[in-house]
């Protein structure tokens, strides 16, 4: 049993709370003592697992912040809301969720976009990183147009850098 498997097991959606912070001390204790007692280097594995879990928790929070920042751009600022969404990106999200989080995404009944619901994408932001960081203006201009003092753009790129760092820590 690998560390990735164990961490992904306890990071499944059924453990999520409304805030996305779902790994408690009790959960950690349970995982360590149930699954990791067979390992010889228990303390080293425990440290690695704890670091990994904290990195994944931080990634979830950062991706949610990015989604909160970019979603209004997609749904209100674009001339055609959600026009960049395509089935190919849904396929990428499905593959990413399975490969890095061991989560099988459940499709909606949308005729063209497997994960599009009435209020936008049904996939949590951390399971669709390409979509989460996308805005048309950043992709085409490298910044948000009509952004006084570049406040939005600066916030966007700081968050994006933090997400990149956490993704590196989680996926190495």
Secondary structure as GFF3:
##gff-version 3
##sequence-region A 1 172
A	DSSP	alpha_helix	3	10	.	.	.	ID=ss1
A	DSSP	three_ten_helix	13	15	.	.	.	ID=ss2
A	DSSP	alpha_helix	25	35	.	.	.	ID=ss3
A	DSSP	alpha_helix	42	72	.	.	.	ID=ss4
A	DSSP	pi_helix	73	77	.	.	.	ID=ss5
A	DSSP	alpha_helix	87	101	.	.	.	ID=ss6
A	DSSP	beta_strand	116	117	.	.	.	ID=ss7
A	DSSP	beta_strand	120	121	.	.	.	ID=ss8
A	DSSP	three_ten_helix	125	127	.	.	.	ID=ss9
A	DSSP	alpha_helix	129	132	.	.	.	ID=ss10
A	DSSP	alpha_helix	136	141	.	.	.	ID=ss11
A	DSSP	three_ten_helix	148	150	.	.	.	ID=ss12
A	DSSP	alpha_helix	151	171	.	.	.	ID=ss13
###
